[in-house]
Amino acid sequence: MTDPTRVPVVIGVGDLRSGRAGSPADPREPLDLIHEATAAALTDTGVARDDLVSRIDTIRAVKTASWSYDDLPGLLGERLGAAPVHTSTTPIGGHWPAALLDRIAHDIADGTSTVALLVGGEAQASVTNAFKAGTDPASLGWTTAPGGPPAFDPDDLGSPAMQRAGLIAPTRVYPLFENRLSHDLGHTREESIDWSAQLYAAFSEIAGNNPAAWNPTLRTADDIRNPGPGNRMVTDPYPLLCNAMPFVDQAAAVVVTSLATARELGVADDHVLYVWGGAGATDTPDVLARGDLGRSAALADSLRRALAATDLKPEDFDIVDAYSCFPVVPKLLVEHLGLPRDTVPSVTGGHSFFGGPLNSYTLHSIVAVAQRLRRDGELALVHGNGGYLTYQHVVVLGCAPHTDGYVGDPEPVQLPPTAPESAQDYTGDVEIVTATAEYGRDGNPSVGFLVGTTPDGRRVSGHTDAAGAAILSAGADLIGTVVHVTDNGGQLTVARIETTSSEEHTQ
Ligand SMILES: CC(=O)SCCNC(=O)CCNC(=O)[C@H](O)C(C)(C)COP(=O)(O)OP(=O)(O)OC[C@H]1O[C@@H](n2cnc3c(N)ncnc32)[C@H](O)[C@@H]1OP(=O)(O)O
């Protein structure tokens, strides 16, 4: 029998939205929202608040991206009247809630913590609306040490090679993965869009039943797939409703203790959820240094190790909850797990409809999964994704303990670059590895993005003008074909190759 002082359990969860799509609430700073979510999580434990707060030894925060804090866990601790010994705030990355839950569980299993809080929240809707109205949130009494939107480091956007190719935003990079995945699965562009629309319609329904969802309005597959007013094409093949929605005010909190502490505090055994543990992996942050853009080596590795450690098979999970900033991410989770393609891997609702509070989305997933597991099911897999599919972490929760207690590993495995050598300022033919086009507000392709392979196996990448974008907007349908490119410092001229009877190449 595993020592109950070393078995990590979730005893309380809480999350909220402040305002909702089309109906913003009064501006509130993230710390306020996080404090309220924490109060909800503490209440959810059923334990008298003072008994619990006095025993909090750890507060770990997921980084807030909409407002700057020097010491968010410290500020929260003060508001709660807690005196934690261990506090930390993560760097940026959507995988952190899963990785932190694994870390906290590891520390409880290690005996270095007994009562921990895991928190996160964003107020990007408040911040954007306030600045648009000419009001600095600092003038509303928000925390000003240091306060303000966090300083922006262009290097966070991508490697030098990615910056050269213009691949400096998730809205541009995730469609490249989507289109390559579609090609690898033998799907046409239309089939890829159909899958995204079906999946996201199901997510919309889930969000409709989640009281913390930012946009609970029901969207059908047709609403999602068809560009039009309120759903402009952003980057092929994703219209607006397939893009993460960052302008939200949402927060979440999770209380984790040892099983022994939970029992001492009087938490009923059937209220606790066991953190079996997880696994994580980090791919090279330089997307262009990854050999295979139709899969996530880091996700595959995380899943393999988590399943091996827990001795589970993909079909053992009653609930699978994917990070869902863009459709390719839940699709990859389904593919890497080998689940049927009509699987709906969410009980949260995805970034488009539940809302996309950046780094803390998966905290809301942990809340939604915990609430669902208490009602229905035995085992859940929660997935977090950060960067450009760079940071992956999955964690397993169960209604019953694993026979060996905590079996996870919070330390990610670092995967090496696998791409071929790059060719810069190349002129000649390339086979398209993946391609996409970003659309302007006039509804036309404005910038194209291409990754290709030269006949001698080197990698070419760059961005195009509107003429190139018009060609590359065929996305998945174009992959595997050969085009002629001229690369001038990352600015590509792209021309179709029309093969004449004499095999001439013409522009
Ligand atoms: C690991 C990761 O998490 S990677 C993902 C990280 N998250 C992101 O990268 C966010 C990606 N999304 C975005 O940047 C933005 O949503 C964009 C650029 C796609 C669209 O933003 P905008 O250009 O400002 O939106 P646009 O002008 O087309 O539409 C405006 C309206 O739609 C809303 N809106 C903006 N984005 C979205 C969205 N993704 N989904 C639904 N509605 C949206 C706005 O709130 C606004 O509504 P209002 O008119 O009621 O005020």
The ligand as a Gaussian input file, in Angstrom:
#p B3LYP/6-31G(d) Opt

LIG

0 1
 C        0.529000      27.741000     -27.657000
 C       -0.549000      28.751000     -28.036000
 O       -1.456000      28.992000     -27.282000
 S       -0.491000      29.487000     -29.511000
 C       -1.945000      30.548000     -29.551000
 C       -1.781000      31.808000     -28.787000
 N       -2.878000      32.698000     -29.125000
 C       -2.866000      33.440000     -30.223000
 O       -1.906000      33.431000     -30.987000
 C       -4.082000      34.272000     -30.524000
 C       -4.466000      34.139000     -31.966000
 N       -5.586000      35.016000     -32.293000
 C       -5.391000      36.327000     -32.594000
 O       -4.290000      36.832000     -32.556000
 C       -6.613000      37.134000     -32.960000
 O       -7.756000      36.460000     -32.532000
 C       -6.723000      37.344000     -34.494000
 C       -5.478000      38.110000     -34.987000
 C       -6.819000      36.021000     -35.219000
 C       -7.980000      38.144000     -34.775000
 O       -7.954000      39.321000     -34.010000
 P       -8.513000      40.684000     -34.646000
 O       -7.849000      40.917000     -35.964000
 O       -8.385000      41.725000     -33.615000
 O      -10.010000      40.302000     -34.848000
 P      -11.027000      40.857000     -35.984000
 O      -10.761000      42.319000     -36.159000
 O      -10.977000      40.000000     -37.171000
 O      -12.422000      40.616000     -35.284000
 C      -12.794000      41.451000     -34.270000
 C      -13.917000      40.853000     -33.445000
 O      -13.796000      39.429000     -33.309000
 C      -13.403000      39.117000     -31.981000
 N      -12.302000      38.151000     -32.097000
 C      -10.993000      38.390000     -32.191000
 N      -10.319000      37.206000     -32.273000
 C      -11.249000      36.245000     -32.240000
 C      -11.163000      34.847000     -32.288000
 N       -9.977000      34.227000     -32.388000
 N      -12.290000      34.124000     -32.233000
 C      -13.492000      34.741000     -32.142000
 N      -13.640000      36.090000     -32.087000
 C      -12.518000      36.829000     -32.141000
 C      -12.957000      40.421000     -31.359000
 O      -13.141000      40.396000     -29.951000
 C      -13.852000      41.403000     -32.036000
 O      -15.153000      41.307000     -31.508000
 P      -16.017000      42.644000     -31.293000
 O      -16.187000      43.202000     -32.671000
 O      -17.278000      42.113000     -30.663000
 O      -15.206000      43.515000     -30.400000

